[in-house]
Amino acid sequence: MASFYPTRPRSPSEPLFLERIDEQAAALADAPAVIDARGMLSWHELHARSLAVAQALVAAGGRRGERAAIAAGSTRDYVVVLVGILRAGMSAVPLSTMASDELLRSLLADCGARFLFADARTAVRVDRLPSVPAHRIALGEAAAGWTSLTHWLEAAPADVALPPPPAARDEFNIIYSSGTTGTPKGIVHDQALRAIQANAFAAFGLDRDARTMLTTPLYSNYSLVALFGTLCGGGRIILSERFDEGRFIEDCHRHGATHAFLVPEQITRILVHPDVRRLGNDGPMTILSAGSPLRAARKRELIERTGALLVEIYGATEGGASTVLVANQFPDKLGSVGRPSQDCDIRIVGEDGREVAPGETGEIVGRSATMMQAYLRAPGETAKLMWAAPDGQIFMRSGDIGYFDPDGFLHLADRKKDVIISGGMNIYASDLEEMLDRHPSVKASAVVAGPSERWGETPVAFVVADSDAPDTAELLAWVNLRLSRHQRIERIRYVRDLPRNDMGKVVKKELKQKLWEA
């Protein structure tokens, strides 16, 4: 299997994930580690219960290097099972509970999991599939053919010998891509990658005083980065199975949250809530934003209204290019996604595969110590992601178009697949969306390529607006007056909602499909 390798090898003395959290469990004992809506799990309990999961897995025939899947909501039991899988020397495969039945069947077959941990809602769907994993453990009430986690652990022997600790290049997990631009692919992460990420996040204050609010699902890589970073630092995680902006603000106040991981869609919803200023009542929080770019106006508004320290992180689950913007420190750079992370080498390449001149736009490629090993069972797709520098070093293509400004800050133009080529001219949808969002009646927008007999493609906008919004002709005239001639939008469609995945990203392929099929 073709693999990417880090810029520098991981130091053998650098502790891996299990070593880090075992150190914290020994030191913190009865202190809270994980909190959900039903209660609290101490560090001692997290250690003991995850050890029991590992022993039960090995007793049931789980082998080192084998994969075990989880498809459930964000709870204390989810974290226990996740850590237990790793203790057993196995690789964890978090699966989306939002996946269709057909996709769920496909992902289970792709990863080859014989063990599946699922909540009651997902278990019902699994039972409809033509083939299911041999070992099915329910997180919660167990239906026929399933064993509850509690009974499963009670029945397992307690004297099972566990395999030796994992090595740096051992598989840690498989994360499936969101599928917003195609079929989800299994992204293979190793132990070293997760250790390096956890160390990097310590710079954001994820230590024993950290209380991190996590409202995005645990099958998301961004959620796992925040989870692992907080646990490795000895902080506590506060989980929520469903995001509600009012409840989020209340929970932050009740738990004395110091950190929160949010995606831009959640930040937008928080900013329109009447109690948004309460987020700053208990002192400044650190808000980590990732998943998709946050508009400059939203960054500024969040800082002004809450006093939060806003850290925007740009990068892909596959790794490679990674940047950080501490927005409060660079108020004149809010239109960017920051500078390259430590030890990350980012370059901009043109259509001909060569680096472009400074300041020019092209595809973003990156190389770092947190690059995936490969796509699971997809060497061809893995090879497509590689870009070789003149010195032979391998970089990863991001699929994003962008440029560096003179101060070294990276600016995103668009996803490569979302660039609209109209009459031979490149039009970046994000520029058009940003202009539309400036209209006071526009709540959200998405611009995609629509068919055009004259130009090949032409910009078409889907807009979510207030009830007092002007008619589409008036809004079209307003926005086109503010755009360059070659950027002008051909038509606007008002919609009630934009199609989004469970991380809040707009699924543009659904919008395109409507246009091109019509």
Sequence and secondary structure as in RCSB ss.txt:
>XXXX:A:sequence
MASFYPTRPRSPSEPLFLERIDEQAAALADAPAVIDARGMLSWHELHARSLAVAQALVAAGGRRGERAAIAAGST
RDYVVVLVGILRAGMSAVPLSTMASDELLRSLLADCGARFLFADARTAVRVDRLPSVPAHRIALGEAAAGWTSLT
HWLEAAPADVALPPPPAARDEFNIIYSSGTTGTPKGIVHDQALRAIQANAFAAFGLDRDARTMLTTPLYSNYSLV
ALFGTLCGGGRIILSERFDEGRFIEDCHRHGATHAFLVPEQITRILVHPDVRRLGNDGPMTILSAGSPLRAARKR
ELIERTGALLVEIYGATEGGASTVLVANQFPDKLGSVGRPSQDCDIRIVGEDGREVAPGETGEIVGRSATMMQAY
LRAPGETAKLMWAAPDGQIFMRSGDIGYFDPDGFLHLADRKKDVIISGGMNIYASDLEEMLDRHPSVKASAVVAG
PSERWGETPVAFVVADSDAPDTAELLAWVNLRLSRHQRIERIRYVRDLPRNDMGKVVKKELKQKLWEA
>XXXX:A:secstr
      SS   TTS  HHHHHHHHHHHHTTSEEEEETTEEEEHHHHHHHHHHHHHHHHHTT  TT EEEEE  S 
HHHHHHHHHHHHTT EEEE  TTS HHHHHHHHHHHT SEEEE HHHHHHHTTSSS  SEEEESSS  TT EEHH
HHHHHS S         TTSEEEEEE   TTSS  EEEEEHHHHHHHHHHHGGGT STT EEEE S TTSHHHHH
HHHHHHHHT EEEE SS  HHHHHHHHHHHT SEEEE HHHHHHHHTSTTGGGGGTTS  EEEE SS   HHHHH
HHHHHH  EEEEEEE TT S EEEEEGGG GGGTTS  EE TT EEEEE TTSSB  TT  EEEEEE TT  SEE
TT HHHHHHTEEE TTS EEEEEEEEEEE TTS EEEEEEGGG EEETTEEE HHHHHHHHTTSTTEEEEEEEEE
EETTTEEEEEEEEEE TT   HHHHHHHHHHTS GGG  SEEEE S   B TTS B HHHHHHHHHH 
